[in-house]
Amino acid sequence: MAKEVLMPKLSSTMDKGHVTEWFKKVGDPIKVGEVLFEVMTDKIAIEVEAYDAGIILGRYVEVGQVVPVNSVIAHIGAAGEKVETPTLAKVDAPVKPVEELKVAAQSIVQSVTPVVVQALPIDGFGVRATPAARKAAKERGITVEAVFQATPGLHRVHLKDVEHFNPSNVKSAPVQVGIEKVIPWSGIRKLIADQMSKSHSTVPSVTINAEVNVDTMLKLRFELLDKVEKEFGVRLTVTHLLAFFVAKTLKKHPNMNALALEDGIHVMPSVNLGIAVALENGLIVPNIKNAQALSLVELAKAIKTQTSKPKNNALLPDDITGGTFTITSLGTTAVTDFNPIINVPEVCILGVGRTIQRVEFDDNNTLIKVNKMTLSLSFDHRAIDGYPAALFLTDLVYLIEHPLTLLVD
């Protein structure tokens, strides 16, 4: 008997999705565990494996077609077996298929001058590649983008594509002049736009700023750096230390570790700490579960693991769901402070600016150099009032400046 393939529900907030790529055609055989299709959830793209073996008897959604979760989108069964085509509900205007976008992009370029390499994707995801392919490309000093462009008809870069790639055989595409680049509202870019619009339009957000002297924290990092790296294999960063201090401060201010949902404010028992990761085509926030219970080294290792997943296409739905508080940093830029947008339904997000050196008077009226950082806390004023938010930020600043107080907690 033929088995139904359903549009999966891959996160608690997902109610619809669309296939971004099919890996099997009607009539193709498939084994249990083989990747059948890639689906775009309300957060990320996930490869979905087959739970049954057999022949692909039917595919009922096109790439980009939006359907509700649990819709029948394909059948797997025995060769020649008859199946009834399901009726799919219409929930949204179809997303323009990736192939159409590629054809449109190529037609624009070709109208100006011949193209000698395959156009890069413009669907918001960039070039898709397996982790093994990305690793191999890095080891060879090439990019998966170069491999993709040099292989006509390629949809995803695999290890064998990298191994067969010969840079000397690739001709450079002519430089195009006067062609504007259009980034469609699709893929991850559309998800970010929808999430940010929802946050900005529905949440009365307030941002407060506080300066913190990070001299002690920087000294602490310097003293621990070699020991932690040699013994535990992780290079301690300012973000690791800040995340540790935030998790400890949230234990004292549990109402800041909350979600604003339709039925009320849910104060969460565990700190699932999100760390914003900037990608070439957007921003994603994997989180670390139960961060409040982790040691500094455990938290640093968890952050290293979670923040590397988006760049290796290794994120799972659980990695980006269930967050309760987010940290986003612009510390590597020239920005000192900013107004971060809350990652709804969370009620708070902490923005971290760059560290700057200033000259100030100490208690003895002597001029000294100090390193200062600005922390910007945005909070949902429906759930949090200004004074409790200010107390949280005050306690966080104190802990960063006096980390040894953790020894007596």
N, C-alpha and C positions, 0 to 999 in steps of 0.2 A: 504493500500500500504506500502511495506517495506521501512524503513528509512535507509539511509546510515550513517555509522559511519566513520568519517574522521580522518586521522592523523592530529591533531590540530597544528596550528602555534601559539606557546605560547610565542614567543619573536620576536622582530623586526629582529633579525639576524638569526632566525631559518629557515632553508630551508629543513631539513630532521630530522627524529627522529626514534627511535625504541622502541617497547614495551618491558618493563622490567618484566612485570607481568600481566597476565590476571586474573580477579577475577570472571569471568563467563565463563561457557562452552557452546558449541553449544547445544541448547535445554533448557537451563536454562531460567527461567523468570527473568525479570528485571523491576524495577520501575524507574520513573523519579527521578534523584538525587542520585541513587545508583552508587557506584564506579564500573566502568566497566573494566578499565585497568589503568596501570601506564606507562607513557611514559617518555623517557629520551630526554630532549631537548638538545640544545647546551650548557646548563649551569647546570640544575638540573633535578631531577626526580619529576614529578607532577602526582597526581592521577586525572584521568579524569572521570567525572560523565556522566551518560546517560541523554540525552535530550528527549528521547522517551521511552515509556513503551511497553512491549511486550515480545516476545521470541527471544533469540539469534538464528538467522537463519543461520549465517555463520561467521567464523573468517578466515581471509585470510593472516595474517602475523604470523610468529612464534616469540617467544621471542628472541630478539636480531636481528631480520631482519630489516635492514635499508631501509626506504622508504621515498619518498618526502612528504612534507606537503600537505594536502588536498587529499591524496590517500585514496580510500575506503578500510578500513581495517576490516569492519564487517557490518552486516545487522541486524536490529531489526524489527520484524513484527509479524504477526499473526501466530499461530501454523499451520504448514503444508503449509504455503505460499512458493511459488517457487521464488528463486532469482538467478540471473546470477553471477557467480564468476568473479570478475573484474581482469583485467590484470594489474599487478603492475610493475612500472618501476624499473630497477636495477640501484641504485645510488652509491652503495658502497659494499665492501665485508661484508657479514653478521658478526655481532658481535657474538662470541660464546655464546650460551644461558647460563643463570645462572645455569640451572639444569645440563648441561654438565660439567660446571666447578666444581659443587659440586660433581658430580659422579667421575670426575677425581681426585679431592682432596681426596675423600674417598677411591678410589682404591689404591692410593699411600700409605695412612696410613694403610689400611687393609692388604697390602702386607707385612707389618712389624709386626703388632700386632693387635688383634681385637679391634674395637672401640665400646665403650659402651655409647657414647653420639653422637648426631647429629653434623656433622662438621659445623663450622661457615662459612658463605658466603665468597667467595674470589673474588667477582665481583667488588670490589672497594667501595661498599656502606656500608658494615658492616650489622649488623642485622637491618631489617626493623621492626619498631614498631610504634603503634599509640601514640600520645601525652598522652592519658589517661593511656595507658599501662606503658609508661616510668615514669609517675608520681606515679602510684601505686607501681611500682617496687622500686622506690626511697624511698617511704614511708615505704616499708617493708624491706628495707636494702638488697635488692637483685638486680641483674642486668638482663636486658632483654636478654643478651647473655646467661645467665644460663637457663632462661626459654626456649629460642630457642633450645639450645642443648638438653634439657630434653624432648622435644616434637617432636618426629619423624614425618616427613612430613609437618612440619610447615613452611610457607613461610613468614608470618608476625605475630609479636606478638601483640595480642589484649588484652584488659582488662581482659576478661574471662580466658585467658591463665595464666596471672599473678595470678589471684585469685585462680586458681586450682593448682598452682605450689607448690610442697612440697619439699624443699631442702633436706630433709632426705632421699628421695627416689632416689637421684641422686648419681651415682657412679662416682668417678673421672676417667677420661681416663688415661691410662698408659702413662708415660712420653716417648716421642719419641726421639730417639737419632740419629743424623746423617741425618735428613730429612730436605732438604732445603725448604724454603718457597718461592713460586712464586706468585707475585702479578701481575695479568694480566693487560695489557694495555686496560682496559675497564672501563665503568662507569665513575665516577667522576675523577678517576685517569687519564684516557685517555683524558678527557676534559681539565684537567689542563695541561697535557703534550702538547696537541695541542696548547693551548692558549699561553703557555710560549715559545714554539718553534716559533710560529708565531711572537710573540713580539720580541724575540731575533734575529730572522733572517731578519725581515723587518724594524725594528725601530732602527735608529742610536741613541742609548741611551747614555746619559752622566749623571754622578752622581756627585753632589757637596755636600760638608759637611760643617756644621756650628755648633759650640758649643754654647750652651745657658745656662745662669745661671738661674736655676729654683727655687731658694730660695723664690722669691716673689710669684711664682705660687703655690708652696707647702704651703706657709703660707696662701695664699688666700683659698686654698682648705680646710685647717685645720679650718679656721674661718667660712667657709660656711657649713662644713660637717654635723654637727648635725642639723642645721636649715633646710637645704634642705631635709635631710632624714626624719625628723619629719613632716614637712609640705607638702612635695610632694612625699614621698615614694620612692625616688631614692637616692642611695649612690653615691655622686659625686666622680669621678675618675680623674686621670691625663689625660686619654684619652678624657674624656668629655671636659675638659678645653682646651686641645690642639686642639680638633675639633672645638671648638668655636672660638679660635684665628685664625685657618686656614680659616674658613668661612669668618671671618671679613677681613682678609688680602686679600683673593681672590676678594673681592669687589673692592679693590684698584688696583688689578692686574688681570683684567678680561681675558686677553689673556692666563693666566695659567689655566683657567677653560674652556677648549676647547677639541674638538675631531678632530683627524686627519682622515678625510674621503677621498674617492677617488676624489671628486670634489673640495677639498680644506679644509681649517681649519675652523671649525665651532666654533665660540666663543659663548658659551652658556649663556643665560640670568640668569639661576638659578643654584645655587650650589647644585648639587645632590651628597652629600658627601658619598663616600664609606668607610666602616670600615672593613678591612680584618679580617675574623674569622677563626681560625685554628680548623679543625676537626681532628678526628683520622685518617680519610682516605683522607684528602685533605684540600684545602683552598677555601673559598667562600667569596664573597664581597657583602653583602647587602648594600643598600645605603639609605640615608635620603634625601628626596626631599625638595628643597627650604631651605636648612640649613642656608643660609645667613639671612633669615627672622625670625629665631627662637631665643628666649631668651636662656640663658645658661641652665635654668631648662628644657625648652621645648626640647632643643637639647639633653640633658642628658637622658630624658625619651624616646625620639625617638631612641637614640642609644641603650639603654637598651632593648627596644622592638625588634628592628631589629636584633641585634646580638644574641638574644635568639632564634630566629626563626629557624636557621639552626640546632640547637641542639634538637629542638622539632619537626623537620620535618614539619614545618609550613610555609616554604617559598613559596611565589607566584612569578610568572614570573616578576611582576612589582617591586618586592623587589630587584631584581638583574639586572634590565635593566635600561638604562638611566643615569648611573653614569657619573660624569664629572671630579672627582678628588678623589684619593684614599689615605687613611692613613693606613699604615701597621706597627705594633709595635712588637718589640722583647724586650720590656722593662722589661719583667719578666725573661729574660735569662741573660747570662753573656756577650752577644754581645753589643758592644758599638756603632759600626757603620757598615753599610752594603750597598750593591748596589741593591735596590729593582727593580724588573722587572716591567715595565709599564703595566698596565691593559688596553691594546689596546681596542678601539681606543682613549682612553684618552691620553693626552699628558704629564701628570705629575703623579708622585706618591711620597708620603713623607714617608720615613722610620724613625722610632723612636727607638733609642737605649736605653740601661739602664742608669739609673741615678747613677753617681759615685761621691764620695766626694773627693775634692782636697783641698790642702792648697795653698793659693795665697796671694800676697801682695795687700792690699787695697790702696786707694788714700793717706793714711797717712803713707805708707810704713810699715804697721803692718801686720803680718801674720794672716790670718783668714781662717776658713773652709768654703768652698762653695760647693753647689751641682750643678753638671754640667751634661748636656745631649747633645748628638750629634744627630742632625737632618740631614738625608741624602735625598736629593732631586734628583730623577732621572727624566729627561725630554727628550722628543723627539726633537732632534736637527733639524729636518726638520721644526718643527712648532715654536720652542722656541730657541732663541739665549742665549748664556751663561750669558751675562750681565743682561738682564731682569730676568732671573732665579735667578741670584745672588741678584738682588734687592728685589725680592719677599721673598727670604729666609732671607735677612737682615731685612726687615720690620716685618717678622714673629718673628724673634728673639727679635726685639725691643718691640713688643707687648707683648710677653711672659714675658719679663723682666720689662715692664712698663704697666701692664694691666689697670691702672687707666686712661691712655690716651683715653680709649674707652668712658669715660664720656664726653669728649669734641668733639667727632666725630659727 
